[in-house]
Amino acid sequence: MINKYSNVPLYSQLKQLIIEKIESGDYPVESKIPSEQELCELYGISRPTVRQAINELTNNGYLYKEKGKGTFVAKPKTKVDIRNYTGFTDSILDSHDPGQHDIISLHAVNMNDAPFLKDIFGVQGPSANAEFAEIRYVTSEGKNILSYNTSYVPLALFPELLEDIKDRKPSYDILKGKYPLIPVRSRSKLEIVFTDQTDAQYLSVQPGLPVIKISNILYSKSGQPVEYITAKYRADKCQLVFEHNK
């Protein structure tokens, strides 16, 4: 129950009570929880206190709201197991079937469109106007969108890539005859960022919410950068699992 004499804020106590009810099965997945007014009456606390607890549980992925219907228990977060994570997870070049991604857009960009690529791919001198394939796509599990991804591949190395993806060619066809360019190593960076309008649109969230961003540079055997990928995972839907054995 709520202890009004505790040093723990009332909204935090309510959050923990709701979490316990979810974990015990008292509030099953997809079930509707009591309304804000019902929780106020049940625990003898104010509506702002209840609203703060519900909003935080919603932002953390325990609950979700449906306009005009109420607040419901969300499905558990999808686990992204880092033990099986390589930099190639969201790769276009290393995907068995790149055309099967849920592609949002597919076109060529140059350094004026994406100046950050200059440092990533080490573009200098006459190559400063180099073009890249920009592929934007989402990954999903059922109806849940998990991540919004953007991949960049130098068109100087893969001039037919845009058409190959449109034609749904598998990666082994795209890489045929390009053995020196097959990605074999990755360098990854993980950080927490906040969604802008574009991220929010494709992840189906409100702007300004935190997401887990993983950036990867894929390298060929010779050390040539061949693909740069950013994947933004919904923090309320994904749980990263780390394990290290020495």
Residue, then its C-alpha position, 0 to 999 in steps of 0.5 A: m500500500i501507499n505509505k504517506y509518511s515514507n521518504v519515497p515520493l508517492y508517485s514512485q510508490l504507486k509506480q512500484l505497486i503497478i509494476e508488482k501487479i504487472e509482474s505478478g499477473d494481477y494486471p495481465v498483458e494487454s489488460k486495462i488498468p484502473s483509471e486515474q480517478e479509480l487509482c486516486e480513490l483506491y490509494g487516497i492520493s491526488r490526480p497529479t501524483v497518479r498521472q506522473a506515475i502513469n506517464e513515467l510507466t508509459n514512457n518506460g514501456y510498461l503501459y500504453k494509452e489508447k485515446g478514449k479507451g484508457t491505459f493498458v499493460a504493454k507486452p514485455k520489451t523485445k530483447v536484443d541479445i548483444r551476445n549475438y550482436t555484430g556490427f552486421t545486424d542491420s547491414i544492407l551489404d551483409s543482409h541475406d535479402p536487403g530488399q526484404h527490409d521495410i524500406i522507407s526511402l532509397h536514393a543517392v546523396n552526396m557530401n552536400d546532403a550528408p557532410f558527416l560521411k566525409d570523415i567516416f569514409g575518408v573522402q578527400g580531394p576529387s572524391a569530395n563530390a562522391e555519391f552514396a546510396e542512402i537506404r532508410y528502413v525500419t525493423s519490426e516484430g509483429k505490429n511493434i516497430l523496434s528500430y529506424n535505420t539509415s544505411y550509407v554505401p559508396l556508389a563508387l564501390f557498388p554503382e548498381l546498388l540502388e537498382d539491385i535493392k529495388d530488384r530485391k537481389p540477395s547480398y551474395d548477388i550484390l557482392k558477386g565479383k567484389y570479394p575485396l569489398i565483403p564486410v568482415r569487421s565492424r566498429s560500433k558506438l552506442e549512445i542515448v539520443f532523443t527523437d527528432q520529428t523524423d525519428a518520431q514519425y517512423l518510430s511512432v513515438q512523440p518527439g523528444l523521447p530517448v532512444i538507443k542509437i547504435s552506429n556502425i562502420l563496416y570494413s572490408k578485409s583491406g580496411q576500406p569502409v564499405e557501409y555506415i549504419t545508424a540504428k535507433y531502437r525504441a527504448d520502451k520496446c527494446q532491452l539490450v542484453f550484455e554478456h561477457n565470458k572471460 
